[in-house]
């Protein structure tokens, strides 16, 4: 079985902490075709460059602010102290354009990618214009930043968003899949890039280990069985199968950046719930959203 779990350091390449699935990735993943991610930690004044390629990209500041140059045009991306501080500015670059990202003060930045052919214009999405959704209820409450979804962004192939889950809550739940092109479902690969932190106000010691968990399991004859501990910088790839929950352990908040794309004719996120667990959605009726949300309010 292919490797679907990449702890921090296992998919690094030169200046990149993470480099998976992109046009220039050194780490090859068998059968992985439609999505990619790169993450870099830049010191003050440092930069990274991606050459022009047949892929579209979204630049997502994780912490710190950045400047991006695309096709000779410069864009300032106002960032954040951490992924738990609310949305940041993000930049969509389109295809066949060289991209350089730099930071005066340093920080950590993610670049989501997908092989693409149709050309869409470069677009800066300010943090204030990012659609923020509070999804679920009770201990299934989570916060979603929908800056790269079809309703928010014109693009060719990919769907990109970020999800924040308060300590002790479950997200990506009930388990669901999007691995077949059929009525009501689209076939999409999915990347989960994770960050974790000790929840604010927790009486945690200095050596607390901020951890979360991710589950992926088979929906048909294709084998997959993932039950992974995840921490800041870890990546889980979902090529197919039921996935969820993504669990924020008690005491630790959980963040993940999702990158999805597939071979189908329609750019849309259409899912099927695991029939054993889909009933959970009905239990949210009448429950309040977790009062710890939204993060960064």
Secondary structure, DSSP 4 states (H G I P E B T S, - for coil): ----EE-TTSS-BTTEEEEESSTT-SB--TT--S-EEEEEEE-TT-EEEE---SEEEEEEEEEEEEEEEETTEEEEEEEESSTTS----EEE--SS--EEEE-SS-EEEEEEEEE--S----EEE-GGGS-EEEES-GGG-EEEEEEESTTT---SS-EEEEEEE-TT-EES-S-EE--S-BTTB---EEEEEEEEEEPTT----TT----EEEEEE-SSSS--EEEEEE-TT-EEEESSSEEEEEEE-TTEEEEEEEEEE-SSSS-----EE-TTTGGGGGGGTTPPPPTTPSTT-
